[in-house]
Amino acid sequence: MSEREHWESVYAGKEPADASWYRPHLERSLRFIEETGLPRTAAILDVGGGASTLVDDVLARGYSDVTVLDISERAVAFAKTRLGSREEAVTWLVADILKIELPEQRYDFWHDRAVFHFLIEESARQLYVAAVRRALRPNGHIVVATFGPAAPERCSGLPVLRYSDEGIHRQFGPDFRKVGGSSEVHVTPSGNEQEFVYCYCRMPEPRGSIPC
């Protein structure tokens, strides 16, 4: 079974609200977005955000340039149905983040909650970081959330890598400026606890520029 087929089967068997990672609102992610001080016209990319409610809350806050990327067409369909007519305000990409060629320096904010930790192979992580470097604007913002050290070793039937916030930062390299990190205990719909760790970094500036 391919990765795409795996995720289509996951979403075929349950409603998004029944998935282990589901939260009615991604409060921590929304806080990171707001704390950047970016204008409402900033370009936001949510990687793996197909069925997530982040897009609902970002639109409700007035952000007007929002892109959601997910490997599962079913996940994206769930979100479009939930948003109704508002789905026309979103750019939807059904694609593998490791294979799609995103526009160069297109986005101001890159968000990923629970995609990166599925990248078991180092080569996959290198492709992911290369995609970030291509698509994020200089000094742009990136928030990546993964399972933390105390979390399970598998998610949705697949193995994951668990990180500290510093561990996530090391995957991107020292030229990414680490701004902050945090952790939270996520309670799944079935009542289990999962540790999530967040790392917030800034994209490197062009050589010779002064960071803001």
Sequence and secondary structure as in RCSB ss.txt:
>XXXX:A:sequence
MSEREHWESVYAGKEPADASWYRPHLERSLRFIEETGLPRTAAILDVGGGASTLVDDVLARGYSDVTVLDISERA
VAFAKTRLGSREEAVTWLVADILKIELPEQRYDFWHDRAVFHFLIEESARQLYVAAVRRALRPNGHIVVATFGPA
APERCSGLPVLRYSDEGIHRQFGPDFRKVGGSSEVHVTPSGNEQEFVYCYCRMPEPRGSIPC
>XXXX:A:secstr
  HHHHHHHHHHSS GGGSTT  S  HHHHHHHHHTT  TT EEEEET TT SHHHHHHHTT  EEEEEES HHH
HHHHHHHHGGGGGGEEEEES TTT    TT EEEEEEESSGGG  SHHHHHHHHHHHHHHEEEEEEEEEEEE TT
S SEETTEE     HHHHHHHH TTSEEEEEEEEEEE TTS EEEEEEEEEE    TT    
